[in-house]
C-alpha cells in the first residue's frame, strides 16, 4: 500500500504542481507582451489560458498533500523534521499562490482587457515574476526534501 500511495503522491505532484509552476512562470512575460500590444487577441488569449491553467491545477494540486500525508502515515514518518519542514513549505507555497500569484495574474488580465481602473505597469509584471519565482523555489525545496529526506536511514 505504501508504494501505491507514494506513486500516486509523486504522480499527483508531477501532473498538478508541474503545470502550475511552468504556466505561472510563463505568465509575466506573456502579460508584458499583451500589455505592449493592446488589442492583440492572441496575446490576451495566451494570458487568460495561462491563468486558467494555474487556477485549475492549483485545485488539482490539493491531492498532492492529501496523498503525501497518507504516504507519510503509512511509512511512520509523520514526526520527522524533513516532513514537517516540507509541510510548512508546502503550506507557504499554497499561500503564495493563492494570495499573491493568482490575484496578481487577475490584475494583469484586467489591465490586458482594459478593465483596470489604475495603471498596471511593467513593474507589476516584474513583481509577479518575483513572487512566482519564490513560489517555484518553495516547491523546488520541498522536492529536494522529499528526495534527500535528511536523517533518513534508507540511505537515499
N, C-alpha and C positions, 0 to 999 in steps of 0.2 A: 504494500500500500504506500510506503514511503516513496518508493521510486516513481509510482504513478503520480502522487501529489507533487513531487519535485519536478517531474516532467511537465505537468500542467502549469505549475508556477513559472517555470522557465519559458515555456511557450507563450503564456499569457504576457510575460514581460516583453518578449521579443515582438509579439503581434500587437500589443497595446501601447507600450511605452515607446517603442522604436518609432512608429509613425508620428507620435506627438513630438518627440524630440526633433525629428527631421522637419516636419511641417512648421513647427514653431521657429526653427532656425531659418527656414526659407521665407517666413512671413515678413520680417522687417525690410529686407531688400526688395521684395515684391511690392510692399506698400510704398516704398520710396519711388519705385518705377511708376506705380499707378498714380501717385501724387504728382509726379513730374509730367505726366501725360493725362491731364484731366479729360474726361470723356472717352478715354480708351477703354472700350468694353472688355476686351480680352484681359487687360492688366487688372481691371477691377474684379473680373470673374475669378482670376487666379487668387487674388487676395481673399475673396469670400470662400473659395474652395479650401484654401489652407486653414482658414479659421474653422470651417466646418469639420475638417479632419481633426484638428486639435480638440474641439468640443466633444465630438463623438468618441474618439479614442481615449479621452480623459475619463469618460464614463466607463468605457470598457476596461480601462486600467484599474478600476476598483477591484477586479478579480485578482490582480497580482498580489496585494497584501492578504486577501482572503485565503488564497491557496498557500501563500507564504506562511501564515500563522498555522494553518493545518499541517503543513510540512514540518515546521519547527516543533510543534507539539508532538508529532509522531516521532521525531528524532530526539526529543527530550532536551532541546537547546533553548527553550523559551527564556531562560535567565542568563544566557551567555551575553557578554558585553558586546560582541560584534553584532549580535542580532538586535539588541536594544539600540545600539547606535544606528543600525540600518533602519529600524522602525522610526526613530526620531528624524532621521534624514529623509525618509520617505514621506512622513507627515509634513515636514518642512517643504519638500518639493511640491506636494499637493497644494499647500497653502500658496506658494509662489505661483503655481499655475492658475489656481482659482481666483486669487486676489490681485495678481499683478499681470500675468501674461494674457489671459483671456480678456479681461477688461481693457487692457492696453490695445489688444488687437481690435476689439469692438470700437474703440475711439478712433483708431486709424481707418477702419472701414467706414465709419460715419464721415470722416474727412474725405475719403476717396469718393463716396457717394454724394458729397456736397451737402450733407445734413448736419455738419458740425457747426455749432454756434461760435466757437472760438477757433482761433487759427491753430491748426495742428501742423507742426513743422517737422523738418528732418530730424530735429533734436528728439522729438517724441519717438521716432522710429529707432533712433540710436539708443535711447533709454530702454526701449522694448527689447532691442537686441542684447543689451547688457543683462537685463533681467532673465531673458531666455537662456543666455549663457550660464547664469547662476543655476537655473532650473536643470539644465543639461549636466552641469558639473555635479550637482547633488545626485542625479541618477547615476552618473559615472562612478561616483564614490560608493554608492550603495552596491553597484555591480561588483566593484573590486572587493568590498567587504564580503559579499556573498561568495566570491570565488576563493579569496585568501583565507577568510574566517580566522582571524588572529586568535591564537590559543587553542586551535583545533588540534586534536590528537590523531586526525585521519591522515596527516602527512601531506595534505593538499596545499 
